[in-house]
Every structure is written in structure tokens, then in C-alpha cells.
Amino acid sequence: MKRAIARRQTWWLRLFVISIVVTLVLPDVPLLLDLPIKALLLALALVRPPRSTRPPVDLAAPVRGRWVAINSPGTGTPSHGVRAYGQTYAVDLLRPSPDAPTKIGWSLRTRAPGSYPCFGEPVLAMADGTVVAVTGNRRDHRSRDTWPTLIWMMTVEAFAREFAGASWILGNHIVVRHDDGTFSAYAHLRRGSARVRIGDRVAAGGRLAEVGNSGNTSEPHLHVQLMDDPCPTAAAGIPMHWPDLAFEDEKDPRWSTGDPKPTAVAGFPQNGQLFDAGVR
């Protein structure tokens, strides 16, 4: 029941907003009718699917070479602060950049996505499976990595994307159904870079697309997660394990957030963890 309600999360939010607009246009709507409807719609929009109890699944890393993990379940879960959209155990990956600023500034200037080192890097399938969803026409926008642009992204843009639906939050993305019944999602991909179509069979390590900067993102990176349902709003996150990583001793100070929490997934890269993928 909860999963069925959560699957329509975007529509509950839309109806809630519409109910507010109706109240503004028609102020004579009885309060005893108006408030319960709003409360019900908001409550339905906040319903999440049941949590998964599956242990971590061994997968191939979706990238090759030297990367850094941020917003990682290796530090704590839910890794992105919420369990919505199946991202309890999601992780963001980007290439370390020695010349990147160590602090968030106040500039209004934005950067082109191509100026970041991970933009255009290959995104690889984490396991054998069948492609069940592909979205590839969202634009790669400029950066949102200063306080003014981050505030804009987290308020105006975030609300607009929530209202538009999960596809606009993920941006260009691919979902693959694995042979064990799990689903991997690869988000914020580069526009036009998808090399697969719905129904295609893919092998672990096969190239799916390229890292981009589409959807709800501050700078180019790969967002990847494992789920128990192909629809993000109806999905519960499943923890991942990437055995083919070689961890470096030092962390990237730009992204490190301290010691892992009790909810952290053991053996997974922590926030700021530098690692080499595909070297074992």
C-alpha cells in the first residue's frame, strides 16, 4: 500500500499546490473542507515505500580511474539526507580537482560544465542486466557551486523539479534491471551521450553514457544508486559494495565530513575518500 501511494508522489504534490491555488482564487471555500484536503494531500506526498532489508550487493564500480566520493553511504545513511527517490544508499562521484576552491564563495559567476574534469567521463554498468529506462534530452546547465547559485538551486529550481517529477531531478538518466531483481540508476548524465536504448542487454563494465550536469546538480558528477523498483518514487534504496576499489590514505579536504556515523555502510568509500576503480 505504501509503495503504491509513494509511486504517485509527484501527483500528490501537484494536487497539494493546486489546492492552494484554488483557495487563492476561490476564497469562499469552507475552511472545514479546505484544511483536511490540504493536510491529506501533503501527508500522501510524504509517504515513502517500505525500507529494503537486503544486505549490500557486490557490484562493479560505475567508473574507472581516480575519483572521490561525496554524499556517500560510507559516511552515513540516508546519504543524501532523505529516503525519497530510492536514494538511501546513493553516492555522488566526481574527479578530484586540485585547483577547486576549498570554500563556497559568493560570486554570481557560473562555470560551463565542460570546465570540470569529470564532464564527459564514461559511465559503466555495475552488473549484467536489461535497460528499462533512458532519458537523454535534458540540457547540461552551468554550475551552481556558489552560495547565491546554490540557494537558487535548492529553492526555486528544487521546487520546480519536484513539481515536474523525478525525471527532472535525475536529469538524463538510465535505469538497468539486474538479473537478481535489483535496479541501478545512473543520473545527471551528459545530454545525448546515452549508448543504450530500452530493452538493450548490457554487461557489467559496458559503457552506458557519459558524466554530465543535467537535473538537480551543482556541478558535473555521477549520481548512482541501487533500488528494489525501477520507479524512483516507489523504490527503496539497497546498499552497494564495490570490491574492485583501491583506497588512498588521504581524503579530499573539500569533501571530507569527518568520521562515519553508526548508520554508515562498512567498506564503502566515505565522504572525501579518494579511490582508484577497476585496478584490482
C-alpha positions as CSV (number, residue, x, y, z in Angstrom):
1,M,0.0,0.0,0.0
2,K,2.7,2.5,0.9
3,R,4.6,1.7,-2.3
4,A,1.5,2.3,-4.4
5,I,1.0,5.7,-2.7
6,A,4.6,6.7,-3.0
7,R,4.6,5.8,-6.7
8,R,2.3,8.8,-7.2
9,Q,4.3,11.1,-5.0
10,T,4.6,13.8,-7.7
11,W,0.9,13.9,-8.3
12,W,0.1,14.3,-4.6
13,L,2.4,17.3,-4.6
14,R,0.9,18.7,-7.7
15,L,-2.6,18.4,-6.2
16,F,-1.5,20.0,-3.0
17,V,-0.2,23.0,-4.9
18,I,-3.4,23.1,-7.0
19,S,-5.5,23.1,-3.8
20,I,-3.5,26.2,-2.6
21,V,-4.2,28.0,-5.9
22,V,-7.9,27.1,-5.7
23,T,-8.1,28.6,-2.2
24,L,-6.5,31.8,-3.5
25,V,-8.8,32.0,-6.5
26,L,-11.9,30.9,-4.6
27,P,-11.5,32.3,-1.0
28,D,-15.1,31.2,-0.1
29,V,-14.1,27.5,0.1
30,P,-15.2,26.3,3.6
31,L,-12.3,26.0,6.0
32,L,-13.5,22.7,7.3
33,L,-13.3,21.3,3.8
34,D,-10.2,23.1,2.7
35,L,-7.8,22.2,5.5
36,P,-8.4,18.4,5.7
37,I,-7.9,18.2,1.9
38,K,-4.6,20.0,2.0
39,A,-3.4,18.0,5.0
40,L,-4.3,14.7,3.3
41,L,-2.6,15.6,0.1
42,L,0.5,16.8,1.9
43,A,0.6,13.6,4.0
44,L,0.3,11.4,0.9
45,A,3.1,13.3,-0.8
46,L,5.4,12.5,2.2
47,V,4.7,8.7,2.2
48,R,7.8,6.6,1.4
49,P,7.9,3.0,0.3
50,P,8.9,0.3,2.9
51,R,12.7,0.1,3.5
52,S,14.6,-2.7,2.0
53,T,16.3,-5.3,4.3
54,R,18.7,-6.7,1.6
55,P,22.4,-6.8,2.6
56,P,24.9,-4.9,0.4
57,V,25.2,-6.2,-3.1
58,D,28.6,-6.7,-4.7
59,L,28.8,-4.7,-8.0
60,A,31.4,-3.4,-10.3
61,A,32.2,0.3,-9.9
62,P,30.5,2.5,-12.5
63,V,33.7,4.5,-13.2
64,R,37.3,3.8,-13.9
65,G,40.4,5.6,-12.6
66,R,40.8,8.1,-9.8
67,W,37.6,9.5,-8.2
68,V,36.3,11.0,-4.9
69,A,33.1,10.0,-3.2
70,I,30.7,12.6,-1.8
71,N,27.2,12.3,-0.2
72,S,28.2,8.7,0.5
73,P,26.5,6.0,2.5
74,G,30.0,5.1,3.6
75,T,29.7,8.1,6.0
76,G,26.1,7.7,6.9
77,T,22.6,7.0,5.7
78,P,20.4,8.3,4.2
79,S,23.4,9.5,2.3
80,H,21.5,12.5,0.7
81,G,19.5,13.4,3.8
82,V,16.3,11.8,2.6
83,R,15.0,8.4,1.6
84,A,12.9,9.7,-1.2
85,Y,13.5,8.6,-4.8
86,G,15.3,5.4,-3.7
87,Q,18.4,7.2,-2.8
88,T,19.0,6.0,0.8
89,Y,22.3,4.4,-0.2
90,A,23.1,6.7,-3.3
91,V,26.5,8.1,-3.8
92,D,27.9,11.0,-5.9
93,L,31.2,10.6,-7.7
94,L,33.5,13.2,-9.3
95,R,37.1,13.6,-10.4
96,P,39.3,15.3,-7.8
97,S,40.4,18.8,-8.9
98,P,43.5,20.3,-7.2
99,D,42.6,23.8,-8.3
100,A,39.0,23.7,-7.0
101,P,38.1,26.2,-4.3
102,T,38.2,24.8,-0.7
103,K,35.3,27.1,0.4
104,I,32.0,28.1,-1.1
105,G,32.1,31.7,-2.4
106,W,29.5,34.4,-3.0
107,S,30.2,35.0,-6.7
108,L,27.3,35.1,-9.2
109,R,29.5,33.8,-11.9
110,T,28.9,30.2,-13.1
111,R,31.1,27.8,-15.0
112,A,30.4,25.8,-18.1
113,P,30.1,22.1,-17.4
114,G,33.0,21.3,-19.8
115,S,35.4,23.1,-17.5
116,Y,35.1,20.3,-14.8
117,P,37.4,17.3,-15.1
118,C,34.8,14.6,-14.9
119,F,32.4,16.0,-17.5
120,G,32.2,13.5,-20.4
121,E,33.9,10.7,-18.5
122,P,32.5,7.2,-19.3
123,V,29.7,5.8,-17.1
124,L,29.8,2.0,-16.9
125,A,27.1,-0.7,-16.0
126,M,27.6,-2.1,-12.5
127,A,26.2,-5.5,-13.4
128,D,24.7,-7.5,-16.2
129,G,21.1,-6.6,-16.9
130,T,18.5,-5.1,-19.2
131,V,17.9,-1.3,-19.8
132,V,14.4,-0.4,-18.6
133,A,14.6,3.5,-18.7
134,V,16.5,6.1,-20.7
135,T,16.2,9.8,-20.6
136,G,18.8,11.8,-22.6
137,N,17.5,15.2,-23.8
138,R,17.9,17.3,-20.7
139,R,20.4,20.2,-21.1
140,D,23.7,20.3,-19.2
141,H,23.4,23.5,-17.3
142,R,26.1,25.7,-15.8
143,S,27.4,25.3,-12.3
144,R,25.5,26.0,-9.1
145,D,28.5,26.0,-6.7
146,T,28.5,29.4,-5.0
147,W,26.1,30.5,-2.3
148,P,23.8,32.6,-4.4
149,T,23.5,29.9,-7.1
150,L,23.2,27.1,-4.6
151,I,20.4,28.9,-2.8
152,W,18.6,29.3,-6.2
153,M,19.1,25.6,-7.0
154,M,17.9,24.4,-3.6
155,T,14.8,26.6,-3.5
156,V,13.4,27.8,-6.9
157,E,14.9,25.1,-9.0
158,A,14.3,22.3,-6.5
159,F,10.6,23.1,-6.2
160,A,10.2,23.3,-9.9
161,R,11.9,19.9,-10.4
162,E,9.9,18.3,-7.6
163,F,6.7,19.6,-9.2
164,A,7.9,18.4,-12.7
165,G,8.7,14.9,-11.4
166,A,11.6,12.5,-10.6
167,S,12.9,12.6,-14.2
168,W,13.7,16.3,-13.9
169,I,15.5,15.8,-10.7
170,L,17.6,12.9,-12.1
171,G,18.2,14.8,-15.3
172,N,19.4,12.5,-18.1
173,H,19.5,9.0,-16.6
174,I,19.5,5.3,-17.2
175,V,17.9,2.5,-15.2
176,V,19.1,-1.1,-15.6
177,R,17.3,-4.2,-14.2
178,H,19.8,-6.7,-13.0
179,D,19.4,-10.4,-13.1
180,D,19.0,-10.6,-9.3
181,G,15.9,-8.3,-9.4
182,T,17.6,-5.1,-8.3
183,F,17.7,-1.9,-10.3
184,S,20.6,0.5,-10.8
185,A,20.1,4.2,-11.7
186,Y,22.8,6.4,-13.2
187,A,21.8,10.1,-13.1
188,H,22.9,13.6,-14.2
189,L,24.3,12.2,-17.5
190,R,25.5,14.2,-20.4
191,R,22.9,15.2,-22.9
192,G,22.9,12.9,-25.9
193,S,25.6,10.6,-24.5
194,A,23.4,7.5,-23.9
195,R,24.7,4.5,-25.8
196,V,21.8,2.2,-24.9
197,R,18.1,2.0,-25.5
198,I,15.2,0.5,-23.6
199,G,15.4,-3.3,-24.0
200,D,19.1,-3.4,-24.6
201,R,21.1,-6.1,-22.8
202,V,24.2,-4.7,-21.1
203,A,27.2,-6.4,-19.4
204,A,29.0,-5.4,-16.2
205,G,31.6,-2.8,-17.3
206,G,29.8,-1.9,-20.5
207,R,29.6,1.7,-21.4
208,L,26.2,3.3,-20.8
209,A,26.8,7.1,-21.2
210,E,28.9,10.0,-20.0
211,V,29.0,12.1,-16.9
212,G,27.1,15.3,-17.3
213,N,25.4,18.1,-15.4
214,S,21.7,17.7,-16.0
215,G,19.0,17.7,-13.4
216,N,19.3,18.7,-9.8
217,T,23.1,19.1,-9.6
218,S,25.5,21.8,-8.6
219,E,28.4,20.7,-10.8
220,P,29.2,17.7,-13.1
221,H,29.2,14.4,-11.3
222,L,27.7,10.9,-11.4
223,H,24.9,10.1,-9.1
224,V,24.4,6.3,-8.8
225,Q,22.1,4.2,-6.7
226,L,20.7,0.6,-6.3
227,M,16.9,0.2,-5.8
228,D,14.3,-2.5,-5.5
229,D,11.9,-0.9,-8.1
230,P,12.5,0.8,-11.4
231,C,10.4,3.8,-10.4
232,P,12.4,6.1,-8.1
233,T,9.4,7.4,-6.2
234,A,8.3,3.8,-5.5
235,A,11.8,2.4,-4.8
236,A,13.6,1.7,-1.6
237,G,17.4,2.0,-1.7
238,I,19.7,-1.0,-1.4
239,P,23.3,-0.8,-0.2
240,M,26.1,-1.4,-2.6
241,H,29.6,-2.8,-2.3
242,W,32.4,-2.2,-4.8
243,P,35.2,-4.8,-4.3
244,D,37.4,-3.5,-7.1
245,L,38.5,-0.3,-5.4
246,A,41.9,0.7,-4.1
247,F,41.5,3.4,-1.4
248,E,44.1,6.1,-0.9
249,D,45.4,7.0,2.6
250,E,44.4,10.7,2.3
251,K,41.0,12.3,1.8
252,D,40.0,15.3,-0.3
253,P,39.6,18.1,2.3
254,R,37.0,19.8,0.1
255,W,34.5,16.9,0.6
256,S,35.6,15.1,3.8
257,T,33.0,15.4,6.6
258,G,34.6,13.6,9.5
259,D,34.2,10.1,11.0
260,P,31.5,7.8,9.7
261,K,28.2,7.6,11.6
262,P,26.7,4.4,13.1
263,T,24.4,4.1,10.0
264,A,27.4,4.1,7.6
265,V,27.8,1.2,5.2
266,A,31.0,-0.6,6.1
267,G,33.6,-0.9,3.4
268,F,32.1,1.7,1.1
269,P,34.0,4.9,0.3
270,Q,33.5,7.7,2.8
271,N,32.9,11.4,2.1
272,G,36.0,12.8,0.6
273,Q,37.5,9.3,0.1
274,L,39.9,9.2,-2.8
275,F,40.0,5.8,-4.6
276,D,41.1,4.1,-7.8
277,A,38.4,2.0,-9.5
278,G,38.9,-1.0,-11.7
279,V,42.6,-1.6,-10.7
280,R,42.3,-4.9,-8.9
